[in-house]
Amino acid sequence: DPLDILAGGGVIGFVFWFAFFIGLARSWYACVKRSGDPVAEKFLPYIHTLYCMVFTGVLVCMFNPILNAPNLAWSFWAAGGALLALIFTMSKQPLN
């Protein structure tokens, strides 16, 4: 899929696609470093699980074009969206 994105969208399309994953990684890291309060800690297992699902999905995308099939792409982007939702939920929690 990254090669398909490069072929169809060029370097600009690839940069946008890659920027999504860089943003997810930075947000995940910020949440992990912030996790000191008990409210945030209850979300950590879910965040780690979704992070692993999304970033192993990126490795799978390198060799299998799953984003070209809507049924497979939906589950991939749904996991990314769930990860973003949990990260934003944690960022809205007040610090103690």
Secondary structure, 3 states (H helix, E strand, C coil): CHHHHHHHHHHHHHHHHHHHHHHHHHHHHHHHHHCCCHHHHCCHHHHHHHHHHHHHHHHHHHHCCCCCCHHHHHHHHHHHHHHHHHHHHHHHCCCC
